[in-house]
Amino acid sequence: MKTKNVYFIILIAGLLTNFSCNQLSKEEQEFDALMQKVIDVHDEVMPKMGPMSTLIKELEPKIDTTSVGKSYEKAQKDLKDSYDFMMDWMSDFSSKFPHGEENTVDDLEKFTAKMKMLQEEEIKVNKLKQQINLSITNAEKLLKKS
């Protein structure tokens, strides 16, 4: 009778361990999927940095004190702000999530904090994408008019 109880307890403990490991693995998979989404947005906007620099240079000779010249100046400032936003975001992101760092649920409190940070980074990188795309679109429209 005691042997059956011991086997039963071992079986239950094994099932509980297996179940909890699968839950942790699921959380890590969610983290990895969100990280990939953030990186994908970065990878989408990163190639636009060169064209942004070109647009900044193209706008420079058109800037003057007239109202039209001031619109070129604003478009250039928006591009520069977007460029700086990207540089600042990349620096901040790499300090929060160093390359090669393992993000596991071994320390649940630390993992939860990292997940929250990553969710905030997703919001920031999407705002960054929107700002970059808008500044490029506005500058290109303005340059086509001239």
N, C-alpha and C positions, 0 to 999 in steps of 0.2 A: 504494500500500500504506500509506504513512504517513498519507494523508488518511483512509483507512478507520479506522485506529487512533485518530486524533484524534476523528472522529465517534463512534466507539464509546465513547471515554473521556468525551466530552461527554454522550452518552446515559446512561451509567452514573451520572455525577455528577448529572445532572438527576433521574434516578429516585431516587437516594439522598437528594437534597435534598427532593424531594417526599415521600418516605416519612418522613423525620425531621420535616418540618413537620406532617404528619398526626399523628404521635405526640405532638408538643407540643400540638397543638390538642386532641387527645383528653384529655391531662392537664388542660388548662385547662377543658375541658368538665366533667370530673370535679370540679374545684375549684368551678366555678359551680353544679353540681348539689348538692354538699354545702353550699355557702353557702345555697342556696335552702331546703334542708331545715332548716338552723339558723334562718333567718329565719321559715320557716313555723311552727316551734314557738314562737318568740317571738310571732308574730302571733296564735297560738292562745291564749296565756296572758295577753297584754297586756290584753285587755278584762276580765279577771278582777280587775284591780287596784282598780277602783271597788267592786265587791262585797266585796272583801277589806277595804277601808276601812270600809264599812258594817258588816260583821260585827265588826270591831274595836270600833266604837262601840257596837254592840248588846250586846256582852259586858261592857263597862265597868261598868254599874250592877249586874251580877250577881256581881261579884268581891267576896269577903269572906274572912274567916279560916276559914270552915268548909271541910270537905273538898269539898263541892259547889262552893263559891266558888273554891276553889283549882283545880278542874278547868276553870272558866271562865277563870281567869287563865292556865292552861297553854294553853288553846285560843287565847286572845288573843295570848300570846307566840309561839306557832307561826305565827299569821297575820302578826304583825309581822316575825318572822324571814324568812318567805317573801317578804314585801314588800321587806324590805331586801336579800335575796338577789337579787331581780329588779333592783332599782336598781343594786346593785353589779355584777351581771353585765352590764347594759346599758352602764354606764360603762366597764368593762374591755373589753368587746367592741368598743365604738366607738373606743377608743384603739388596739386591736390591728388593727382593720380599718376605717380611716377611710373615710367615704362618698366615693365617687368614685375611690378608689385602684385602680389597675390591678394585677391580679395575673397577670402573664404569666411564662412560663418563660424569658424572655430571660436572667435570672440564675437558673440552675437551683438553686443552693444556697439562695438566698433564697426561691424558689418552694416548694421542698421544706420549708423551715422553716415557711412560711405554711400549707402544707397540713397539716402536723403540728399546728400551733396550731389550725387549724380543726377538725380531728378531735377535739381536746381540748375545744373549745367545744361541739361536738355532744353530747359526754358531759355537760358541765356544764348545757347548756340542757335536756336531757332530765331530768336530776336536778332542775333547777329546776321544770320542769313537774310532775313527780311530787310535789315538796314543796308546791307551790301547791295542786294538786288535793286532796291529802291534808289540808292544813290547812283548806281550805274545807269539805270533806266532814265533817271532825270537828267544826268549829264549828257547822255547820248541824244536825248530829245532836244536839249538845248543846243548842242553842237550841230545837229541837223538843220536847225532853223537858221543858223548863221551862214 
